[in-house]
């Protein structure tokens, strides 16, 4: 593993618990938000849980829209 990759991993582990470290997680959360809009809270929660999203992230993105990250 390159030292740059190791530094990136360490940065993700050391940073705040809300730091998104990969695009796959971003895509899952975006789909979860779309599910919230289209189908409601419980289907969105179940989708996110089934994809391994942590409970505190699910709560933040579904119940606190002002704290969501903007899409780049």
CHARMM-style PDB file with segment names, atoms N, HN, CA, C and O in Angstrom:
ATOM      1  N   UNK     1       0.850  -1.172   0.000  1.00  0.00      PROA
ATOM      2  CA  UNK     1       0.000   0.000   0.000  1.00  0.00      PROA
ATOM      3  C   UNK     1       0.892   1.230   0.000  1.00  0.00      PROA
ATOM      4  O   UNK     1       1.876   1.292   0.737  1.00  0.00      PROA
ATOM      5  N   UNK     2       0.549   2.197  -0.819  1.00  0.00      PROA
ATOM      6  HN  UNK     2      -0.251   2.146  -1.417  1.00  0.00      PROA
ATOM      7  CA  UNK     2       1.362   3.405  -0.884  1.00  0.00      PROA
ATOM      8  C   UNK     2       1.194   4.221   0.396  1.00  0.00      PROA
ATOM      9  O   UNK     2       0.151   4.145   1.045  1.00  0.00      PROA
ATOM     10  N   UNK     3       2.216   5.003   0.765  1.00  0.00      PROA
ATOM     11  HN  UNK     3       3.064   5.064   0.238  1.00  0.00      PROA
ATOM     12  CA  UNK     3       2.093   5.821   1.971  1.00  0.00      PROA
ATOM     13  C   UNK     3       0.989   6.863   1.837  1.00  0.00      PROA
ATOM     14  O   UNK     3       0.405   7.278   2.838  1.00  0.00      PROA
ATOM     15  N   UNK     4       0.699   7.288   0.615  1.00  0.00      PROA
ATOM     16  HN  UNK     4       1.174   6.951  -0.198  1.00  0.00      PROA
ATOM     17  CA  UNK     4      -0.364   8.276   0.418  1.00  0.00      PROA
ATOM     18  C   UNK     4      -1.718   7.675   0.741  1.00  0.00      PROA
ATOM     19  O   UNK     4      -2.558   8.340   1.347  1.00  0.00      PROA
ATOM     20  N   UNK     5      -1.943   6.439   0.352  1.00  0.00      PROA
ATOM     21  HN  UNK     5      -1.260   5.899  -0.140  1.00  0.00      PROA
ATOM     22  CA  UNK     5      -3.208   5.758   0.661  1.00  0.00      PROA
ATOM     23  C   UNK     5      -3.341   5.565   2.168  1.00  0.00      PROA
ATOM     24  O   UNK     5      -4.421   5.758   2.726  1.00  0.00      PROA
ATOM     25  N   UNK     6      -2.265   5.192   2.820  1.00  0.00      PROA
ATOM     26  HN  UNK     6      -1.387   5.036   2.367  1.00  0.00      PROA
ATOM     27  CA  UNK     6      -2.291   5.009   4.268  1.00  0.00      PROA
ATOM     28  C   UNK     6      -2.608   6.317   4.969  1.00  0.00      PROA
ATOM     29  O   UNK     6      -3.355   6.333   5.948  1.00  0.00      PROA
ATOM     30  N   UNK     7      -2.047   7.415   4.477  1.00  0.00      PROA
ATOM     31  HN  UNK     7      -1.440   7.402   3.682  1.00  0.00      PROA
ATOM     32  CA  UNK     7      -2.339   8.726   5.066  1.00  0.00      PROA
ATOM     33  C   UNK     7      -3.806   9.080   4.888  1.00  0.00      PROA
ATOM     34  O   UNK     7      -4.425   9.620   5.806  1.00  0.00      PROA
ATOM     35  N   UNK     8      -4.374   8.787   3.724  1.00  0.00      PROA
ATOM     36  HN  UNK     8      -3.872   8.348   2.979  1.00  0.00      PROA
ATOM     37  CA  UNK     8      -5.791   9.060   3.468  1.00  0.00      PROA
ATOM     38  C   UNK     8      -6.668   8.271   4.437  1.00  0.00      PROA
ATOM     39  O   UNK     8      -7.621   8.814   4.996  1.00  0.00      PROA
ATOM     40  N   UNK     9      -6.352   7.000   4.637  1.00  0.00      PROA
ATOM     41  HN  UNK     9      -5.577   6.558   4.184  1.00  0.00      PROA
ATOM     42  CA  UNK     9      -7.121   6.162   5.561  1.00  0.00      PROA
ATOM     43  C   UNK     9      -7.001   6.703   6.979  1.00  0.00      PROA
ATOM     44  O   UNK     9      -7.999   6.813   7.691  1.00  0.00      PROA
ATOM     45  N   UNK    10      -5.787   7.040   7.386  1.00  0.00      PROA
ATOM     46  HN  UNK    10      -4.977   6.951   6.807  1.00  0.00      PROA
ATOM     47  CA  UNK    10      -5.593   7.575   8.725  1.00  0.00      PROA
ATOM     48  C   UNK    10      -6.334   8.889   8.902  1.00  0.00      PROA
ATOM     49  O   UNK    10      -6.899   9.143   9.966  1.00  0.00      PROA
ATOM     50  N   UNK    11      -6.337   9.722   7.882  1.00  0.00      PROA
ATOM     51  HN  UNK    11      -5.878   9.516   7.018  1.00  0.00      PROA
ATOM     52  CA  UNK    11      -7.064  10.986   7.943  1.00  0.00      PROA
ATOM     53  C   UNK    11      -8.548  10.729   8.142  1.00  0.00      PROA
ATOM     54  O   UNK    11      -9.189  11.405   8.947  1.00  0.00      PROA
ATOM     55  N   UNK    12      -9.099   9.774   7.429  1.00  0.00      PROA
ATOM     56  HN  UNK    12      -8.579   9.225   6.774  1.00  0.00      PROA
ATOM     57  CA  UNK    12     -10.524   9.455   7.558  1.00  0.00      PROA
ATOM     58  C   UNK    12     -10.831   8.937   8.957  1.00  0.00      PROA
ATOM     59  O   UNK    12     -11.875   9.270   9.518  1.00  0.00      PROA
ATOM     60  N   UNK    13      -9.955   8.142   9.521  1.00  0.00      PROA
ATOM     61  HN  UNK    13      -9.107   7.871   9.064  1.00  0.00      PROA
ATOM     62  CA  UNK    13     -10.195   7.598  10.850  1.00  0.00      PROA
ATOM     63  C   UNK    13     -10.059   8.665  11.925  1.00  0.00      PROA
ATOM     64  O   UNK    13     -10.770   8.629  12.929  1.00  0.00      PROA
ATOM     65  N   UNK    14      -9.159   9.607  11.724  1.00  0.00      PROA
ATOM     66  HN  UNK    14      -8.581   9.636  10.908  1.00  0.00      PROA
ATOM     67  CA  UNK    14      -8.898  10.618  12.739  1.00  0.00      PROA
ATOM     68  C   UNK    14      -9.867  11.785  12.671  1.00  0.00      PROA
ATOM     69  O   UNK    14     -10.041  12.495  13.661  1.00  0.00      PROA
ATOM     70  N   UNK    15     -10.489  11.995  11.549  1.00  0.00      PROA
ATOM     71  HN  UNK    15     -10.347  11.418  10.744  1.00  0.00      PROA
ATOM     72  CA  UNK    15     -11.362  13.147  11.372  1.00  0.00      PROA
ATOM     73  C   UNK    15     -12.698  12.915  12.056  1.00  0.00      PROA
ATOM     74  O   UNK    15     -12.936  11.872  12.664  1.00  0.00      PROA
ATOM     75  N   UNK    16     -13.567  13.920  11.941  1.00  0.00      PROA
ATOM     76  HN  UNK    16     -13.373  14.768  11.447  1.00  0.00      PROA
ATOM     77  CA  UNK    16     -14.870  13.831  12.600  1.00  0.00      PROA
ATOM     78  C   UNK    16     -15.648  12.627  12.107  1.00  0.00      PROA
ATOM     79  O   UNK    16     -15.397  12.112  11.018  1.00  0.00      PROA
ATOM     80  N   UNK    17     -16.600  12.180  12.924  1.00  0.00      PROA
ATOM     81  HN  UNK    17     -16.804  12.598  13.810  1.00  0.00      PROA
ATOM     82  CA  UNK    17     -17.382  10.998  12.583  1.00  0.00      PROA
ATOM     83  C   UNK    17     -18.293  11.247  11.393  1.00  0.00      PROA
ATOM     84  O   UNK    17     -18.864  10.296  10.859  1.00  0.00      PROA
ATOM     85  N   UNK    18     -18.447  12.485  10.962  1.00  0.00      PROA
ATOM     86  HN  UNK    18     -17.983  13.257  11.396  1.00  0.00      PROA
ATOM     87  CA  UNK    18     -19.329  12.791   9.848  1.00  0.00      PROA
ATOM     88  C   UNK    18     -18.587  12.873   8.514  1.00  0.00      PROA
ATOM     89  O   UNK    18     -19.196  13.175   7.488  1.00  0.00      PROA
ATOM     90  N   UNK    19     -17.288  12.611   8.518  1.00  0.00      PROA
ATOM     91  HN  UNK    19     -16.793  12.366   9.352  1.00  0.00      PROA
ATOM     92  CA  UNK    19     -16.508  12.717   7.295  1.00  0.00      PROA
ATOM     93  C   UNK    19     -16.838  11.592   6.335  1.00  0.00      PROA
ATOM     94  O   UNK    19     -16.802  10.419   6.706  1.00  0.00      PROA
ATOM     95  N   UNK    20     -17.157  11.949   5.107  1.00  0.00      PROA
ATOM     96  HN  UNK    20     -17.186  12.903   4.806  1.00  0.00      PROA
ATOM     97  CA  UNK    20     -17.412  10.939   4.085  1.00  0.00      PROA
ATOM     98  C   UNK    20     -16.091  10.639   3.398  1.00  0.00      PROA
ATOM     99  O   UNK    20     -15.415  11.552   2.925  1.00  0.00      PROA
ATOM    100  N   UNK    21     -15.715   9.361   3.339  1.00  0.00      PROA
ATOM    101  HN  UNK    21     -16.264   8.618   3.723  1.00  0.00      PROA
ATOM    102  CA  UNK    21     -14.411   8.983   2.808  1.00  0.00      PROA
ATOM    103  C   UNK    21     -14.471   8.374   1.411  1.00  0.00      PROA
ATOM    104  O   UNK    21     -13.427   8.139   0.802  1.00  0.00      PROA
ATOM    105  N   UNK    22     -15.683   8.110   0.883  1.00  0.00      PROA
ATOM    106  HN  UNK    22     -16.531   8.300   1.377  1.00  0.00      PROA
ATOM    107  CA  UNK    22     -15.692   7.501  -0.431  1.00  0.00      PROA
ATOM    108  C   UNK    22     -16.964   7.821  -1.205  1.00  0.00      PROA
ATOM    109  O   UNK    22     -17.996   8.176  -0.636  1.00  0.00      PROA
ATOM    110  N   UNK    23     -16.856   7.683  -2.503  1.00  0.00      PROA
ATOM    111  HN  UNK    23     -16.017   7.395  -2.966  1.00  0.00      PROA
ATOM    112  CA  UNK    23     -17.977   8.023  -3.377  1.00  0.00      PROA
ATOM    113  C   UNK    23     -19.088   6.978  -3.313  1.00  0.00      PROA
ATOM    114  O   UNK    23     -20.248   7.305  -3.565  1.00  0.00      PROA
ATOM    115  N   UNK    24     -18.766   5.745  -2.985  1.00  0.00      PROA
ATOM    116  HN  UNK    24     -17.824   5.479  -2.780  1.00  0.00      PROA
ATOM    117  CA  UNK    24     -19.810   4.713  -2.866  1.00  0.00      PROA
ATOM    118  C   UNK    24     -20.781   5.081  -1.749  1.00  0.00      PROA
ATOM    119  O   UNK    24     -21.997   4.993  -1.920  1.00  0.00      PROA
ATOM    120  N   UNK    25     -20.242   5.490  -0.617  1.00  0.00      PROA
ATOM    121  HN  UNK    25     -19.254   5.562  -0.479  1.00  0.00      PROA
ATOM    122  CA  UNK    25     -21.084   5.906   0.504  1.00  0.00      PROA
ATOM    123  C   UNK    25     -21.941   7.104   0.100  1.00  0.00      PROA
ATOM    124  O   UNK    25     -23.121   7.168   0.444  1.00  0.00      PROA
ATOM    125  N   UNK    26     -21.357   8.040  -0.619  1.00  0.00      PROA
ATOM    126  HN  UNK    26     -20.398   7.988  -0.899  1.00  0.00      PROA
ATOM    127  CA  UNK    26     -22.101   9.210  -1.102  1.00  0.00      PROA
ATOM    128  C   UNK    26     -23.279   8.777  -1.952  1.00  0.00      PROA
ATOM    129  O   UNK    26     -24.389   9.282  -1.786  1.00  0.00      PROA
ATOM    130  N   UNK    27     -23.043   7.845  -2.860  1.00  0.00      PROA
ATOM    131  HN  UNK    27     -22.142   7.434  -2.995  1.00  0.00      PROA
ATOM    132  CA  UNK    27     -24.105   7.386  -3.751  1.00  0.00      PROA
ATOM    133  C   UNK    27     -25.213   6.663  -2.986  1.00  0.00      PROA
ATOM    134  O   UNK    27     -26.392   6.829  -3.295  1.00  0.00      PROA
ATOM    135  N   UNK    28     -24.838   5.869  -1.998  1.00  0.00      PROA
ATOM    136  HN  UNK    28     -23.880   5.734  -1.747  1.00  0.00      PROA
ATOM    137  CA  UNK    28     -25.826   5.159  -1.185  1.00  0.00      PROA
ATOM    138  C   UNK    28     -26.686   6.158  -0.421  1.00  0.00      PROA
ATOM    139  O   UNK    28     -27.911   6.041  -0.401  1.00  0.00      PROA
ATOM    140  N   UNK    29     -26.049   7.133   0.202  1.00  0.00      PROA
ATOM    141  HN  UNK    29     -25.054   7.229   0.185  1.00  0.00      PROA
ATOM    142  CA  UNK    29     -26.794   8.138   0.971  1.00  0.00      PROA
ATOM    143  C   UNK    29     -27.688   8.955   0.046  1.00  0.00      PROA
ATOM    144  O   UNK    29     -28.825   9.259   0.407  1.00  0.00      PROA
ATOM    145  N   UNK    30     -27.203   9.314  -1.125  1.00  0.00      PROA
ATOM    146  HN  UNK    30     -26.279   9.067  -1.418  1.00  0.00      PROA
ATOM    147  CA  UNK    30     -28.024  10.066  -2.086  1.00  0.00      PROA
ATOM    148  C   UNK    30     -29.261   9.264  -2.484  1.00  0.00      PROA
ATOM    149  O   UNK    30     -30.361   9.807  -2.586  1.00  0.00      PROA
ATOM    150  N   UNK    31     -29.065   7.970  -2.705  1.00  0.00      PROA
ATOM    151  HN  UNK    31     -28.171   7.529  -2.622  1.00  0.00      PROA
ATOM    152  CA  UNK    31     -30.204   7.107  -3.045  1.00  0.00      PROA
ATOM    153  C   UNK    31     -31.174   7.009  -1.869  1.00  0.00      PROA
ATOM    154  O   UNK    31     -32.389   6.993  -2.060  1.00  0.00      PROA
ATOM    155  N   UNK    32     -30.635   6.945  -0.660  1.00  0.00      PROA
ATOM    156  HN  UNK    32     -29.647   6.959  -0.505  1.00  0.00      PROA
ATOM    157  CA  UNK    32     -31.477   6.917   0.530  1.00  0.00      PROA
ATOM    158  C   UNK    32     -32.320   8.174   0.665  1.00  0.00      PROA
ATOM    159  O   UNK    32     -33.486   8.100   1.055  1.00  0.00      PROA
ATOM    160  N   UNK    33     -31.745   9.321   0.347  1.00  0.00      PROA
ATOM    161  HN  UNK    33     -30.799   9.380   0.030  1.00  0.00      PROA
ATOM    162  CA  UNK    33     -32.484  10.583   0.400  1.00  0.00      PROA
ATOM    163  C   UNK    33     -33.578  10.597  -0.669  1.00  0.00      PROA
ATOM    164  O   UNK    33     -34.688  11.067  -0.418  1.00  0.00      PROA
ATOM    165  N   UNK    34     -33.267  10.086  -1.853  1.00  0.00      PROA
ATOM    166  HN  UNK    34     -32.366   9.705  -2.058  1.00  0.00      PROA
ATOM    167  CA  UNK    34     -34.275   9.991  -2.910  1.00  0.00      PROA
ATOM    168  C   UNK    34     -35.400   9.044  -2.493  1.00  0.00      PROA
ATOM    169  O   UNK    34     -36.569   9.299  -2.781  1.00  0.00      PROA
ATOM    170  N   UNK    35     -35.047   7.957  -1.818  1.00  0.00      PROA
ATOM    171  HN  UNK    35     -34.097   7.750  -1.583  1.00  0.00      PROA
ATOM    172  CA  UNK    35     -36.053   7.019  -1.323  1.00  0.00      PROA
ATOM    173  C   UNK    35     -36.941   7.699  -0.293  1.00  0.00      PROA
ATOM    174  O   UNK    35     -38.153   7.480  -0.280  1.00  0.00      PROA
ATOM    175  N   UNK    36     -36.359   8.514   0.564  1.00  0.00      PROA
ATOM    176  HN  UNK    36     -35.375   8.692   0.554  1.00  0.00      PROA
ATOM    177  CA  UNK    36     -37.135   9.283   1.543  1.00  0.00      PROA
ATOM    178  C   UNK    36     -38.179  10.138   0.834  1.00  0.00      PROA
ATOM    179  O   UNK    36     -39.346  10.170   1.224  1.00  0.00      PROA
ATOM    180  N   UNK    37     -37.748  10.817  -0.194  1.00  0.00      PROA
ATOM    181  HN  UNK    37     -36.801  10.791  -0.511  1.00  0.00      PROA
ATOM    182  CA  UNK    37     -38.625  11.712  -0.960  1.00  0.00      PROA
ATOM    183  C   UNK    37     -39.732  10.929  -1.675  1.00  0.00      PROA
ATOM    184  O   UNK    37     -40.883  11.363  -1.704  1.00  0.00      PROA
ATOM    185  N   UNK    38     -39.382   9.793  -2.242  1.00  0.00      PROA
ATOM    186  HN  UNK    38     -38.446   9.441  -2.218  1.00  0.00      PROA
ATOM    187  CA  UNK    38     -40.319   9.031  -3.069  1.00  0.00      PROA
ATOM    188  C   UNK    38     -41.212   8.072  -2.283  1.00  0.00      PROA
ATOM    189  O   UNK    38     -42.375   7.877  -2.635  1.00  0.00      PROA
ATOM    190  N   UNK    39     -40.667   7.471  -1.212  1.00  0.00      PROA
ATOM    191  HN  UNK    39     -39.722   7.630  -0.926  1.00  0.00      PROA
ATOM    192  CA  UNK    39     -41.381   6.385  -0.545  1.00  0.00      PROA
ATOM    193  C   UNK    39     -41.604   6.588   0.946  1.00  0.00      PROA
ATOM    194  O   UNK    39     -42.410   5.878   1.548  1.00  0.00      PROA
ATOM    195  N   UNK    40     -40.916   7.530   1.547  1.00  0.00      PROA
ATOM    196  HN  UNK    40     -40.261   8.106   1.059  1.00  0.00      PROA
ATOM    197  CA  UNK    40     -41.102   7.782   2.969  1.00  0.00      PROA
ATOM    198  C   UNK    40     -39.920   7.380   3.822  1.00  0.00      PROA
ATOM    199  O   UNK    40     -38.912   6.866   3.336  1.00  0.00      PROA
ATOM    200  N   UNK    41     -40.076   7.630   5.109  1.00  0.00      PROA
ATOM    201  HN  UNK    41     -40.895   8.047   5.504  1.00  0.00      PROA
ATOM    202  CA  UNK    41     -38.979   7.460   6.058  1.00  0.00      PROA
ATOM    203  C   UNK    41     -38.546   6.007   6.242  1.00  0.00      PROA
ATOM    204  O   UNK    41     -37.360   5.699   6.131  1.00  0.00      PROA
ATOM    205  N   UNK    42     -39.483   5.122   6.520  1.00  0.00      PROA
ATOM    206  HN  UNK    42     -40.447   5.372   6.611  1.00  0.00      PROA
ATOM    207  CA  UNK    42     -39.098   3.743   6.820  1.00  0.00      PROA
ATOM    208  C   UNK    42     -38.393   3.042   5.654  1.00  0.00      PROA
ATOM    209  O   UNK    42     -37.381   2.377   5.878  1.00  0.00      PROA
ATOM    210  N   UNK    43     -38.890   3.165   4.423  1.00  0.00      PROA
ATOM    211  HN  UNK    43     -39.712   3.705   4.241  1.00  0.00      PROA
ATOM    212  CA  UNK    43     -38.128   2.554   3.323  1.00  0.00      PROA
ATOM    213  C   UNK    43     -36.719   3.147   3.182  1.00  0.00      PROA
ATOM    214  O   UNK    43     -35.774   2.429   2.856  1.00  0.00      PROA
ATOM    215  N   UNK    44     -36.582   4.446   3.425  1.00  0.00      PROA
ATOM    216  HN  UNK    44     -37.350   5.029   3.690  1.00  0.00      PROA
ATOM    217  CA  UNK    44     -35.259   5.075   3.341  1.00  0.00      PROA
ATOM    218  C   UNK    44     -34.340   4.549   4.435  1.00  0.00      PROA
ATOM    219  O   UNK    44     -33.174   4.247   4.180  1.00  0.00      PROA
ATOM    220  N   UNK    45     -34.861   4.440   5.646  1.00  0.00      PROA
ATOM    221  HN  UNK    45     -35.808   4.685   5.853  1.00  0.00      PROA
ATOM    222  CA  UNK    45     -34.071   3.906   6.762  1.00  0.00      PROA
ATOM    223  C   UNK    45     -33.636   2.475   6.452  1.00  0.00      PROA
ATOM    224  O   UNK    45     -32.466   2.130   6.624  1.00  0.00      PROA
ATOM    225  N   UNK    46     -34.557   1.656   6.003  1.00  0.00      PROA
ATOM    226  HN  UNK    46     -35.506   1.936   5.864  1.00  0.00      PROA
ATOM    227  CA  UNK    46     -34.234   0.257   5.704  1.00  0.00      PROA
ATOM    228  C   UNK    46     -33.194   0.145   4.590  1.00  0.00      PROA
ATOM    229  O   UNK    46     -32.287  -0.684   4.664  1.00  0.00      PROA
ATOM    230  N   UNK    47     -33.327   0.981   3.556  1.00  0.00      PROA
ATOM    231  HN  UNK    47     -34.064   1.655   3.495  1.00  0.00      PROA
ATOM    232  CA  UNK    47     -32.343   0.966   2.468  1.00  0.00      PROA
ATOM    233  C   UNK    47     -30.953   1.301   3.012  1.00  0.00      PROA
ATOM    234  O   UNK    47     -29.985   0.590   2.742  1.00  0.00      PROA
ATOM    235  N   UNK    48     -30.866   2.377   3.770  1.00  0.00      PROA
ATOM    236  HN  UNK    48     -31.652   2.955   3.990  1.00  0.00      PROA
ATOM    237  CA  UNK    48     -29.567   2.799   4.288  1.00  0.00      PROA
ATOM    238  C   UNK    48     -28.979   1.762   5.244  1.00  0.00      PROA
ATOM    239  O   UNK    48     -27.785   1.468   5.176  1.00  0.00      PROA
ATOM    240  N   UNK    49     -29.802   1.205   6.132  1.00  0.00      PROA
ATOM    241  HN  UNK    49     -30.771   1.444   6.187  1.00  0.00      PROA
ATOM    242  CA  UNK    49     -29.328   0.169   7.049  1.00  0.00      PROA
ATOM    243  C   UNK    49     -28.828  -1.049   6.288  1.00  0.00      PROA
ATOM    244  O   UNK    49     -27.808  -1.636   6.647  1.00  0.00      PROA
ATOM    245  N   UNK    50     -29.549  -1.427   5.237  1.00  0.00      PROA
ATOM    246  HN  UNK    50     -30.378  -0.950   4.945  1.00  0.00      PROA
ATOM    247  CA  UNK    50     -29.156  -2.619   4.480  1.00  0.00      PROA
ATOM    248  C   UNK    50     -27.837  -2.427   3.733  1.00  0.00      PROA
ATOM    249  O   UNK    50     -27.209  -3.398   3.311  1.00  0.00      PROA
ATOM    250  N   UNK    51     -27.423  -1.173   3.573  1.00  0.00      PROA
ATOM    251  HN  UNK    51     -27.933  -0.384   3.916  1.00  0.00      PROA
ATOM    252  CA  UNK    51     -26.155  -0.880   2.909  1.00  0.00      PROA
ATOM    253  C   UNK    51     -25.060  -0.467   3.896  1.00  0.00      PROA
ATOM    254  O   UNK    51     -24.026   0.074   3.504  1.00  0.00      PROA
ATOM    255  N   UNK    52     -25.307  -0.733   5.184  1.00  0.00      PROA
ATOM    256  HN  UNK    52     -26.146  -1.173   5.502  1.00  0.00      PROA
ATOM    257  CA  UNK    52     -24.255  -0.532   6.184  1.00  0.00      PROA
ATOM    258  C   UNK    52     -24.015   0.898   6.612  1.00  0.00      PROA
ATOM    259  O   UNK    52     -22.957   1.199   7.164  1.00  0.00      PROA
ATOM    260  N   UNK    53     -24.958   1.788   6.375  1.00  0.00      PROA
ATOM    261  HN  UNK    53     -25.817   1.544   5.926  1.00  0.00      PROA
ATOM    262  CA  UNK    53     -24.795   3.176   6.807  1.00  0.00      PROA
ATOM    263  C   UNK    53     -25.046   3.222   8.319  1.00  0.00      PROA
ATOM    264  O   UNK    53     -26.014   2.647   8.817  1.00  0.00      PROA
ATOM    265  N   UNK    54     -24.167   3.908   9.030  1.00  0.00      PROA
ATOM    266  HN  UNK    54     -23.381   4.375   8.625  1.00  0.00      PROA
ATOM    267  CA  UNK    54     -24.276   3.995  10.489  1.00  0.00      PROA
ATOM    268  C   UNK    54     -25.532   4.748  10.911  1.00  0.00      PROA
ATOM    269  O   UNK    54     -25.999   5.642  10.206  1.00  0.00      PROA
ATOM    270  N   UNK    55     -26.066   4.380  12.056  1.00  0.00      PROA
ATOM    271  HN  UNK    55     -25.686   3.653  12.629  1.00  0.00      PROA
ATOM    272  CA  UNK    55     -27.320   4.957  12.566  1.00  0.00      PROA
ATOM    273  C   UNK    55     -27.243   6.467  12.701  1.00  0.00      PROA
ATOM    274  O   UNK    55     -28.204   7.160  12.367  1.00  0.00      PROA
ATOM    275  N   UNK    56     -26.118   6.999  13.186  1.00  0.00      PROA
ATOM    276  HN  UNK    56     -25.337   6.437  13.458  1.00  0.00      PROA
ATOM    277  CA  UNK    56     -26.030   8.450  13.357  1.00  0.00      PROA
ATOM    278  C   UNK    56     -26.033   9.176  12.012  1.00  0.00      PROA
ATOM    279  O   UNK    56     -26.533  10.297  11.920  1.00  0.00      PROA
ATOM    280  N   UNK    57     -25.493   8.562  10.987  1.00  0.00      PROA
ATOM    281  HN  UNK    57     -25.087   7.651  11.062  1.00  0.00      PROA
ATOM    282  CA  UNK    57     -25.522   9.172   9.650  1.00  0.00      PROA
ATOM    283  C   UNK    57     -26.940   9.123   9.104  1.00  0.00      PROA
ATOM    284  O   UNK    57     -27.421  10.102   8.535  1.00  0.00      PROA
ATOM    285  N   UNK    58     -27.611   7.990   9.273  1.00  0.00      PROA
ATOM    286  HN  UNK    58     -27.220   7.194   9.735  1.00  0.00      PROA
ATOM    287  CA  UNK    58     -28.998   7.865   8.812  1.00  0.00      PROA
ATOM    288  C   UNK    58     -29.855   8.937   9.465  1.00  0.00      PROA
ATOM    289  O   UNK    58     -30.625   9.621   8.791  1.00  0.00      PROA
ATOM    290  N   UNK    59     -29.723   9.078  10.757  1.00  0.00      PROA
ATOM    291  HN  UNK    59     -29.098   8.522  11.305  1.00  0.00      PROA
ATOM    292  CA  UNK    59     -30.509  10.085  11.480  1.00  0.00      PROA
ATOM    293  C   UNK    59     -30.225  11.483  10.944  1.00  0.00      PROA
ATOM    294  O   UNK    59     -31.150  12.262  10.710  1.00  0.00      PROA
ATOM    295  N   UNK    60     -28.958  11.798  10.750  1.00  0.00      PROA
ATOM    296  HN  UNK    60     -28.207  11.165  10.939  1.00  0.00      PROA
ATOM    297  CA  UNK    60     -28.592  13.138  10.282  1.00  0.00      PROA
ATOM    298  C   UNK    60     -29.143  13.421   8.892  1.00  0.00      PROA
ATOM    299  O   UNK    60     -29.749  14.468   8.668  1.00  0.00      PROA
ATOM    300  N   UNK    61     -28.942  12.506   7.965  1.00  0.00      PROA
ATOM    301  HN  UNK    61     -28.450  11.655   8.147  1.00  0.00      PROA
ATOM    302  CA  UNK    61     -29.334  12.809   6.584  1.00  0.00      PROA
ATOM    303  C   UNK    61     -30.834  12.758   6.363  1.00  0.00      PROA
ATOM    304  O   UNK    61     -31.356  13.462   5.498  1.00  0.00      PROA
ATOM    305  N   UNK    62     -31.542  11.929   7.135  1.00  0.00      PROA
ATOM    306  HN  UNK    62     -31.118  11.357   7.838  1.00  0.00      PROA
ATOM    307  CA  UNK    62     -32.984  11.833   6.926  1.00  0.00      PROA
ATOM    308  C   UNK    62     -33.773  12.833   7.768  1.00  0.00      PROA
ATOM    309  O   UNK    62     -34.805  13.335   7.322  1.00  0.00      PROA
ATOM    310  N   UNK    63     -33.306  13.124   8.964  1.00  0.00      PROA
ATOM    311  HN  UNK    63     -32.467  12.717   9.326  1.00  0.00      PROA
ATOM    312  CA  UNK    63     -34.088  13.964   9.865  1.00  0.00      PROA
ATOM    313  C   UNK    63     -33.581  15.389   9.997  1.00  0.00      PROA
ATOM    314  O   UNK    63     -34.280  16.242  10.543  1.00  0.00      PROA
ATOM    315  N   UNK    64     -32.388  15.660   9.510  1.00  0.00      PROA
ATOM    316  HN  UNK    64     -31.820  14.966   9.066  1.00  0.00      PROA
ATOM    317  CA  UNK    64     -31.808  17.003   9.611  1.00  0.00      PROA
ATOM    318  C   UNK    64     -31.314  17.464   8.240  1.00  0.00      PROA
ATOM    319  O   UNK    64     -30.106  17.514   8.007  1.00  0.00      PROA
ATOM    320  N   UNK    65     -32.230  17.799   7.331  1.00  0.00      PROA
ATOM    321  HN  UNK    65     -33.212  17.758   7.520  1.00  0.00      PROA
ATOM    322  CA  UNK    65     -31.820  18.150   5.967  1.00  0.00      PROA
ATOM    323  C   UNK    65     -30.848  19.326   5.895  1.00  0.00      PROA
ATOM    324  O   UNK    65     -30.068  19.417   4.947  1.00  0.00      PROA
ATOM    325  N   UNK    66     -30.879  20.201   6.850  1.00  0.00      PROA
ATOM    326  HN  UNK    66     -31.512  20.127   7.620  1.00  0.00      PROA
ATOM    327  CA  UNK    66     -29.948  21.326   6.860  1.00  0.00      PROA
ATOM    328  C   UNK    66     -28.510  20.921   7.105  1.00  0.00      PROA
ATOM    329  O   UNK    66     -27.592  21.697   6.838  1.00  0.00      PROA
ATOM    330  N   UNK    67     -28.303  19.710   7.614  1.00  0.00      PROA
ATOM    331  HN  UNK    67     -29.048  19.080   7.831  1.00  0.00      PROA
ATOM    332  CA  UNK    67     -26.948  19.222   7.889  1.00  0.00      PROA
ATOM    333  C   UNK    67     -26.427  18.292   6.803  1.00  0.00      PROA
ATOM    334  O   UNK    67     -25.333  17.742   6.930  1.00  0.00      PROA
ATOM    335  N   UNK    68     -27.195  18.112   5.741  1.00  0.00      PROA
ATOM    336  HN  UNK    68     -28.083  18.559   5.638  1.00  0.00      PROA
ATOM    337  CA  UNK    68     -26.711  17.282   4.624  1.00  0.00      PROA
ATOM    338  C   UNK    68     -25.621  18.013   3.872  1.00  0.00      PROA
ATOM    339  O   UNK    68     -25.592  19.243   3.833  1.00  0.00      PROA
ATOM    340  N   UNK    69     -24.737  17.256   3.283  1.00  0.00      PROA
ATOM    341  HN  UNK    69     -24.761  16.257   3.315  1.00  0.00      PROA
ATOM    342  CA  UNK    69     -23.705  17.845   2.429  1.00  0.00      PROA
ATOM    343  C   UNK    69     -24.309  18.177   1.084  1.00  0.00      PROA
ATOM    344  O   UNK    69     -25.263  17.541   0.637  1.00  0.00      PROA
ATOM    345  N   UNK    70     -23.739  19.184   0.445  1.00  0.00      PROA
ATOM    346  HN  UNK    70     -22.964  19.701   0.807  1.00  0.00      PROA
ATOM    347  CA  UNK    70     -24.197  19.500  -0.908  1.00  0.00      PROA
ATOM    348  C   UNK    70     -23.478  18.601  -1.892  1.00  0.00      PROA
ATOM    349  O   UNK    70     -22.333  18.208  -1.664  1.00  0.00      PROA
ATOM    350  N   UNK    71     -24.143  18.278  -2.980  1.00  0.00      PROA
ATOM    351  HN  UNK    71     -25.073  18.597  -3.165  1.00  0.00      PROA
ATOM    352  CA  UNK    71     -23.506  17.453  -4.017  1.00  0.00      PROA
ATOM    353  C   UNK    71     -22.537  18.309  -4.801  1.00  0.00      PROA
ATOM    354  O   UNK    71     -22.852  19.436  -5.182  1.00  0.00      PROA
ATOM    355  N   UNK    72     -21.366  17.771  -5.038  1.00  0.00      PROA
ATOM    356  HN  UNK    72     -21.110  16.856  -4.728  1.00  0.00      PROA
ATOM    357  CA  UNK    72     -20.337  18.508  -5.785  1.00  0.00      PROA
ATOM    358  C   UNK    72     -20.502  18.280  -7.264  1.00  0.00      PROA
ATOM    359  OT1 UNK    72     -19.732  18.814  -8.062  1.00  0.00      PROA
TER     360      UNK     72
END
